Amino acid sequence: MIWHIYKKELIDCLRDRKTIIFSVLIPILLNVGIIFFADKMMARDQTDSMSVAVTKNSDASVIDWLKNDDNIKVIESKNPLSAVEQGKALAALKIPGDFSSEMRNMKSPEVTVYIDSSSMNSGATADYIQNILNKHREAIVNKRLGQLNVTSQTIAPFNVVEKGVSKEDDGSLTMIAMFAPMIIIMGVLGGILPSANDIFAGEKERKTMEALLMSPVKRTQLLVGKWLTISTFGIISGLLSTLAFVLSVRYLTTVLNNALQLKGHFTTFIFSFLVSLTLLALLGAMVLCILSLLASSVKEAQSYTSQIMMVAILPYFLLMGKSVHELQPSGFLIPIYNVFALMKQLLYGVYDMQSLAYTIGSLSVCTVVLFTIGYTMFTKSRWVLGKG
């Protein structure tokens, strides 16, 4: 009987074009657009067209240092600070007019770099300019030390070198790990949202729930059939979002494609991914079933579910700056958060069976508890039939 209810609800949802558009097509198009945009941002040369404003009476030697770099565009202005504020330049330099003479007299003239603190491009330009100035400063220091017959090792007894403990990464893997969990999980939640609102709140609003309850079918079977229908749309949407993500990275990107290389543990990766995706769809579907039972209309259900979507995306921001090695085992006991964390581990090639077991266990327990709550509500006419 559950199978018949499941099939009937599935066919009814598939007949609605809005369900297909909002559950499948729009999430896929948005995901492809995000990936394409991220790849273009990474492929763009950040040092291109860096403009710096200086006064006309600035020291010529510093101006020549900047002009010799092809990535720097020097703009002469009466008021360099105003040029930055008006967006005509990304940074401004204040250079003393007697800069060269003070250096020859063994003094330390000051060069000030002004930036727009609200602009990332302005900050990157300032860093690039400082690197140019530091190189020339080191060259002058080495020249002076040579004149004094002093080696550079005398004032630099040791060097500090920073290296990553993981494999070399140009930032593409970090970008993949940042976008992939959000795209996949939001694909799952976006798939269950339209059908969940319509299957319960929609039927109450259309007054068709009464006729359904009068049929010789147990309420448990009705609830399970509807719940599995909603979960199916979540799983399908999640899988299609994943497929669109992989294909767009493979064939539409140049930088991100290098990071999407699954070497070894392929079976473990697929198993962990499918299990976590399925459990997330079941859990999210039951949460939306409860909210849809609380609502008396589709519009009211949408107002409830919009708040849940904001809560569901919160773990994404909590994990954004964390490394996979900083994840604690206790974090995999928190529903939704553990799915984000597990997918991040999988993308970095970390296969921890304890994390997988904690994720499966916590999602299963939470789903059982929510199903009990949903079943209790479904047995009460005040929640099933709505107002009046």
Secondary structure, DSSP 8 states (H G I E B T S, - for coil): -HHHHHHHHHHHHHH-HHHHIIIIIHHHHHHHHHHHHHHHHHHS-TTTTEEEEE-TTS-HHHHHHHHTSTTEEEEE-S-HHHHHHTTS-SEEEE--TTHHHHHHTT-----EEEE-TT-HHHHHHHHHHHHHHHHHHHHHHHHHHHHTT--HHHH-S-------SS----SHHHHHHHHHHHHHHHHHHHHHHHHHIIIIIIHHHHT-HHHHHTSS--HHHHHHHHHHHHHHHHHHHHHHHHHHHHHHHHHH-SSGGGT----S-HHHHHHHHHHHHHHHHHHHHHHHHHHHHH-SSHHHHHHHHHHHHHHHHHHHHHHTT--GGG--GGGGGSTTHHHHHHHHHHHTT---HHHHHHHHHHHHHHHHHHHHHHHHHHTSHHHHT---
